[in-house]
Amino acid sequence: MEFTVDPAITPHLHRIPPMLVQPYIENAIWHGLRYKQAPGQLWVSITQEEAYLVLRVADDGIGRQHSQQLKTAQQKSHRSLGMQNTHERITLLHRIYGQPITLQVSDLSAGEYPGTEVLIRIPKALTEEMS
């Protein structure tokens, strides 16, 4: 796992809302990397883009589509609440702080191990207000 923080970010001035990133790291391991034959890579980074902090979780795992195909009947019938809870948390933070948090999930490529990337954009004003 590789974790990087943009050196231009002053950590003590920003607070990332709790339980926003963890579910995506868990999903990368559980759904993307555990089925991979060779050791996989997981990248977590925090960068700045104008008025936003961008949290990126990416892996070189089997990808969302292949992971879905490997699910057992029991796994398919199980209703996971992790992503639903995260979306509700984002909606609640928007209501409380009046600042939109955006979320984008995409496949990195179309190969055997396409990997997945999650981008969470949080207004710096929100992270500063929380600190």
VOLO-750893 format. One record per residue (C-alpha): x, y, z; residue number from 0. Coordinates in nm, 3 decimals. Example, Ala and Ser with C-alpha at 12.3 -4.5 7.8 and 13.67 -1.06 7.14 Angstrom:
// residues 2
PT        xx        yy        zz   num
PT     1.230    -0.450     0.780     0
PT     1.367    -0.106     0.714     1
***
This chain:
// residues 131
PT        xx        yy        zz   num
PT     0.000     0.000     0.000     0
PT     0.124     0.345    -0.084     1
PT    -0.010     0.650     0.098     2
PT     0.084     1.001    -0.014     3
PT    -0.019     1.350     0.090     4
PT     0.052     1.653    -0.125     5
PT     0.330     1.845     0.057     6
PT     0.142     2.171    -0.011     7
PT    -0.135     2.055     0.225     8
PT    -0.097     2.165     0.587     9
PT    -0.240     1.862     0.773    10
PT    -0.333     2.033     1.100    11
PT    -0.555     2.282     0.909    12
PT    -0.777     2.011     0.757    13
PT    -0.997     1.733     0.894    14
PT    -1.132     1.465     0.664    15
PT    -1.483     1.359     0.767    16
PT    -1.473     1.019     0.940    17
PT    -1.563     0.698     0.756    18
PT    -1.545     0.852     0.408    19
PT    -1.231     0.682     0.278    20
PT    -1.220     0.358     0.480    21
PT    -1.511     0.183     0.300    22
PT    -1.340     0.234    -0.036    23
PT    -1.008     0.100     0.092    24
PT    -1.192    -0.204     0.229    25
PT    -1.374    -0.254    -0.103    26
PT    -1.046    -0.233    -0.296    27
PT    -0.902    -0.513    -0.083    28
PT    -1.214    -0.726    -0.049    29
PT    -1.347    -0.702    -0.407    30
PT    -1.046    -0.607    -0.618    31
PT    -0.724    -0.741    -0.474    32
PT    -0.811    -1.063    -0.290    33
PT    -0.894    -1.252    -0.611    34
PT    -0.580    -1.143    -0.790    35
PT    -0.322    -1.419    -0.850    36
PT    -0.016    -1.197    -0.792    37
PT     0.027    -0.940    -0.515    38
PT    -0.168    -0.626    -0.591    39
PT    -0.114    -0.259    -0.534    40
PT    -0.330    -0.013    -0.341    41
PT    -0.275     0.361    -0.359    42
PT    -0.429     0.622    -0.131    43
PT    -0.348     0.987    -0.189    44
PT    -0.464     1.332    -0.088    45
PT    -0.396     1.619    -0.326    46
PT    -0.519     1.975    -0.380    47
PT    -0.712     2.093    -0.683    48
PT    -0.799     2.460    -0.647    49
PT    -1.057     2.484    -0.366    50
PT    -1.079     2.107    -0.311    51
PT    -0.893     1.828    -0.139    52
PT    -0.904     1.520    -0.360    53
PT    -0.887     1.181    -0.192    54
PT    -0.795     0.902    -0.432    55
PT    -0.818     0.530    -0.362    56
PT    -0.697     0.314    -0.650    57
PT    -0.603    -0.050    -0.697    58
PT    -0.479    -0.279    -0.972    59
PT    -0.725    -0.551    -0.880    60
PT    -0.964    -0.754    -1.093    61
PT    -1.210    -0.468    -1.142    62
PT    -1.573    -0.418    -1.055    63
PT    -1.723    -0.622    -1.340    64
PT    -1.505    -0.930    -1.283    65
PT    -1.560    -0.909    -0.906    66
PT    -1.936    -0.906    -0.963    67
PT    -1.908    -1.220    -1.179    68
PT    -1.719    -1.407    -0.903    69
PT    -1.978    -1.343    -0.633    70
PT    -2.146    -1.652    -0.493    71
PT    -2.525    -1.678    -0.472    72
PT    -2.502    -1.600    -0.099    73
PT    -2.287    -1.292    -0.163    74
PT    -2.533    -1.174    -0.431    75
PT    -2.828    -1.208    -0.192    76
PT    -2.646    -1.020     0.088    77
PT    -2.731    -0.650     0.097    78
PT    -2.419    -0.456     0.191    79
PT    -2.482    -0.122     0.357    80
PT    -2.127     0.017     0.342    81
PT    -2.167     0.222     0.025    82
PT    -2.522     0.326     0.113    83
PT    -2.401     0.452     0.452    84
PT    -2.118     0.644     0.285    85
PT    -2.357     0.811     0.039    86
PT    -2.589     0.904     0.327    87
PT    -2.292     1.047     0.518    88
PT    -2.198     1.261     0.216    89
PT    -2.557     1.386     0.186    90
PT    -2.570     1.468     0.558    91
PT    -2.238     1.658     0.543    92
PT    -2.372     1.860     0.250    93
PT    -2.683     1.951     0.451    94
PT    -2.484     2.046     0.761    95
PT    -2.202     2.243     0.596    96
PT    -2.368     2.353     0.272    97
PT    -2.064     2.231     0.077    98
PT    -2.099     1.955    -0.185    99
PT    -1.872     1.651    -0.168   100
PT    -1.844     1.471    -0.501   101
PT    -1.773     1.105    -0.557   102
PT    -1.655     0.936    -0.876   103
PT    -1.587     0.563    -0.919   104
PT    -1.431     0.437    -1.242   105
PT    -1.241     0.148    -1.395   106
PT    -0.878     0.230    -1.471   107
PT    -0.839     0.010    -1.781   108
PT    -0.999    -0.276    -1.970   109
PT    -0.724    -0.540    -1.927   110
PT    -0.712    -0.859    -1.719   111
PT    -0.658    -0.653    -1.404   112
PT    -0.831    -0.324    -1.485   113
PT    -0.826    -0.185    -1.133   114
PT    -1.063     0.069    -0.987   115
PT    -1.027     0.433    -0.891   116
PT    -1.237     0.629    -0.644   117
PT    -1.210     1.008    -0.631   118
PT    -1.369     1.201    -0.345   119
PT    -1.358     1.579    -0.380   120
PT    -1.410     1.769    -0.057   121
PT    -1.419     2.150    -0.046   122
PT    -1.119     2.276     0.151   123
PT    -1.354     2.517     0.329   124
PT    -1.540     2.217     0.473   125
PT    -1.222     2.043     0.592   126
PT    -1.101     2.368     0.748   127
PT    -1.436     2.427     0.919   128
PT    -1.422     2.078     1.070   129
PT    -1.073     2.127     1.216   130
***
